[in-house]
Amino acid sequence: MVVVAIAGGAGNVGRTLLEAVDKSVNHQAVVLSRKVGQVPHAVIEGSEAPVVVVDYNDVEALTVVLEQHKVHTLISALMLMTPEAGAAETSLVKAAAASGPTKRFIASEWGGPSPETFSPELPQSAYRRATQAELRKTELEWTKVYNGLFLEYYGMPYVESFLPSFTSVVDMPYKTAAIPGTGDDVMTFIYSKDMAALVVAALDLPAWEETLSCIGEKMTWNEFVRVAEEITDSKFKVSYDPEEKLRSGKVTLLPSGTSSYAVFTEDIYQGILSVAGLHLIAGLFDLPEEYSLSRKFPEIKVMGVRDMLSVWKGK
């Protein structure tokens, strides 16, 4: 039984990964968390994995935790939106490198690529590069996993997910869309639970490439809207944000967008969506098939766009 530690495993992407590890017969999970609602070594509802409270600034203490639990693989699900979070992931790399049992590391790069040569950058891009630079100093086998955009954002609240609501591009409840560019650029979608199943399957691969991808379905936003209109039997109100507007850091706000302010402020929300729109136009969300875990594990059936949007039929 291989021990897998999930940093940030108490919520969102981390909690989704935890559920998938718990279902695996080959792996045993340990959750690393900065804080926990109960005492240290408590458990998360629905999981028997121990929760270990850690100080991400203390590399030596982190190393002890990894060694005590005989952690073989460390998965980071930290949200890299602040310097503190970036420093925390760097500490995790240093601790993993110092831990005898720890051999593998998955960096927190869920989403899409953000190359250094592309301007403007996403807020987390610099922290991602710092993690990679630290990993290259080690003998750890490591990878990053790109997944595009989580599909359940367009099925909420009618689909099971550990992710918070996040509205971008298409607002299903209000049958409205604000599309970056022309709408003919390709986006990669995947349901978070399908992504997690693929990531856990990848833990058994004998070797990793430095980049892996999880692809549920690729589709342009114009195609996405057509599917949504067909399923809901409604005509959507569609607008387009040209590249010049996106470069100014602005996007057309959608009626349900305010629900995302529980996660980000409006300025950060607009900044993320405008840069993501530019990444879309540049083709960065058309994830390469070459390293697709969906191809490596065809027995893992993934949900497509039409299946997800079908929850809106009759609504």
Secondary structure, 3 states (H helix, E strand, C coil): CEEEEEECCCCHHHHHHHHHHHHCCCEEEEEEECCCCCCCCEECCCCCCEEEECCCCCHHHHHHHHHHCCEEEEEECCCCCCHHHHHHHHHHHHHHHHCCCCCEEEECCCCCCCCCCCCCCCCCHHHHHHHHHHHCCCCCEEEEEECCEEHHHHCCCCCCCCCCCCCCCEECCCCEEEEECCCCCEEEEECHHHHHHHHHHHCCCCCCCCEEECCCEEEEHHHHHHHHHHHHCCCCEEEEECHHHHHCCCCCCCHHHHHHHHCCCHHHHHHHHHHHHHHHHCCCCCCCCCCEHHHHCCCCCCCCHHHHHHHHCCC
